[in-house]
């Protein structure tokens, strides 16, 4: 979906409501970041109409860390991002770390529309709220 000036736009993730009680919208770089987050933390089979959508990274939160596991996860994440968001971003770097039940994913990418480099960091799991 495109917003004004050709910037990607859509429903805010996670779903929220705006001050008028309507579904909140987001656009531009924030929307692209939210799309990346959806790909990273959706498990294949979780979406009924897109059973192959996602990357399966959440299943790796408690996987013992090793160089081979880290390489495999980075390859998996890069492939999922290219498959689902390749028309919006060019993936440059992916770094995945799993430690004590916490998964940290850092993605370096270029937004194709603006050619602006971005880095997004995501964390799941771990202790706390």
Backbone torsions as a table, in degrees:
resi	resn	phi	psi	omega
1	UNK	NA	135.7	-179.6
2	UNK	-112.1	139.9	176.1
3	UNK	-98.4	-159.4	179.3
4	UNK	-65.1	148.7	-179.7
5	UNK	63.0	19.1	177.7
6	UNK	75.5	8.9	179.1
7	UNK	-76.3	139.4	176.8
8	UNK	-62.9	142.2	178.3
9	UNK	-148.1	161.0	179.3
10	UNK	176.0	-167.2	-179.1
11	UNK	-70.4	138.3	179.0
12	UNK	-63.3	140.9	175.9
13	UNK	-118.8	129.2	-5.6
14	UNK	-68.3	160.4	-176.6
15	UNK	-53.0	130.1	178.8
16	UNK	-141.2	168.6	176.3
17	UNK	-116.1	147.4	179.0
18	UNK	-88.2	-175.3	-176.3
19	UNK	-64.8	-18.8	178.9
20	UNK	-92.4	0.3	-179.0
21	UNK	83.2	10.2	179.0
22	UNK	-97.9	164.1	177.9
23	UNK	-61.4	125.5	-178.7
24	UNK	-69.4	143.5	179.9
25	UNK	-113.4	155.5	175.1
26	UNK	-137.7	160.3	-180.0
27	UNK	-150.0	173.0	175.4
28	UNK	63.6	-142.3	-176.0
29	UNK	-61.2	-35.7	179.6
30	UNK	-63.7	-39.6	179.9
31	UNK	-68.1	-41.2	178.6
32	UNK	-61.6	-42.6	178.4
33	UNK	-60.4	-42.3	178.7
34	UNK	-64.6	-37.1	177.0
35	UNK	-64.3	-41.1	177.3
36	UNK	-60.5	-44.9	179.5
37	UNK	-59.5	-40.7	178.8
38	UNK	-63.5	-43.3	179.1
39	UNK	-63.7	-44.7	-176.3
40	UNK	-63.6	-41.2	-169.7
41	UNK	-111.2	18.1	170.5
42	UNK	-102.8	130.2	178.7
43	UNK	-87.6	138.0	175.4
44	UNK	-53.9	135.8	-177.5
45	UNK	95.4	-10.9	-178.1
46	UNK	-75.3	-31.4	180.0
47	UNK	-100.3	125.3	-174.7
48	UNK	-61.7	-47.3	-175.6
49	UNK	-84.1	-9.0	176.3
50	UNK	-137.3	73.2	-173.9
51	UNK	-64.2	-19.8	179.7
52	UNK	-98.0	3.7	179.6
53	UNK	-71.5	140.8	175.4
54	UNK	114.3	-177.0	-178.4
55	UNK	-125.9	-18.9	179.2
56	UNK	79.0	15.7	-177.3
57	UNK	-66.3	-29.5	-178.8
58	UNK	-62.0	-26.1	178.9
59	UNK	-69.6	-11.6	-175.6
60	UNK	-100.0	3.4	-176.9
61	UNK	-57.1	-40.9	-176.0
62	UNK	-104.2	15.2	176.9
63	UNK	-75.7	132.1	177.3
64	UNK	-58.2	133.9	-177.3
65	UNK	-74.1	139.5	172.7
66	UNK	-158.7	163.4	179.5
67	UNK	-62.3	-38.5	-178.5
68	UNK	-69.2	-38.3	177.6
69	UNK	-66.5	-44.3	179.5
70	UNK	-60.0	-42.8	179.3
71	UNK	-64.5	-41.9	179.6
72	UNK	-64.5	-41.9	-179.4
73	UNK	-66.9	-42.3	178.3
74	UNK	-60.5	-41.5	177.7
75	UNK	-64.2	-43.3	179.2
76	UNK	-61.6	-46.8	-179.1
77	UNK	-64.7	-47.4	179.9
78	UNK	-58.2	-44.4	179.8
79	UNK	-63.5	-43.1	179.9
80	UNK	-65.2	-42.2	179.0
81	UNK	-65.3	-39.8	178.4
82	UNK	-67.3	-38.8	-179.8
83	UNK	-65.7	-47.2	-171.9
84	UNK	-93.0	-25.5	-176.4
85	UNK	-126.6	13.3	-176.7
86	UNK	-58.6	-25.0	177.5
87	UNK	-79.3	-17.6	-179.1
88	UNK	-102.9	-33.0	-176.0
89	UNK	-134.7	156.9	169.4
90	UNK	-112.4	114.9	-178.2
91	UNK	-75.2	127.5	179.2
92	UNK	-101.8	-52.1	-176.9
93	UNK	-138.9	146.1	173.5
94	UNK	-135.2	128.2	176.5
95	UNK	-128.0	124.8	-178.6
96	UNK	-125.1	130.1	177.0
97	UNK	-132.5	132.3	174.9
98	UNK	-117.8	124.5	-177.2
99	UNK	-149.3	122.8	177.1
100	UNK	49.2	46.5	176.6
101	UNK	78.2	9.8	177.6
102	UNK	-116.3	132.8	177.8
103	UNK	-110.2	125.0	178.5
104	UNK	-117.2	123.4	179.1
105	UNK	-123.7	127.2	175.7
106	UNK	-120.5	129.1	-177.5
107	UNK	-122.7	124.8	171.9
108	UNK	-101.9	130.7	-175.2
109	UNK	-152.1	166.1	174.7
110	UNK	-117.6	129.0	176.0
111	UNK	-76.1	117.5	-175.0
112	UNK	-59.6	-39.0	-177.0
113	UNK	-61.6	-41.0	-174.3
114	UNK	-108.0	-13.1	-174.7
115	UNK	61.1	25.6	179.4
116	UNK	-93.2	127.1	175.5
117	UNK	-72.5	143.3	-179.6
118	UNK	-137.6	155.2	171.6
119	UNK	-132.1	128.7	178.9
120	UNK	-124.7	138.1	179.6
121	UNK	-121.3	134.9	-177.4
122	UNK	-130.5	141.8	178.9
123	UNK	-131.3	137.5	175.3
124	UNK	-137.6	149.6	177.0
125	UNK	86.6	-162.7	178.4
126	UNK	82.7	173.8	179.3
127	UNK	-80.6	155.4	176.2
128	UNK	109.8	-179.2	-175.8
129	UNK	-70.6	NA	NA
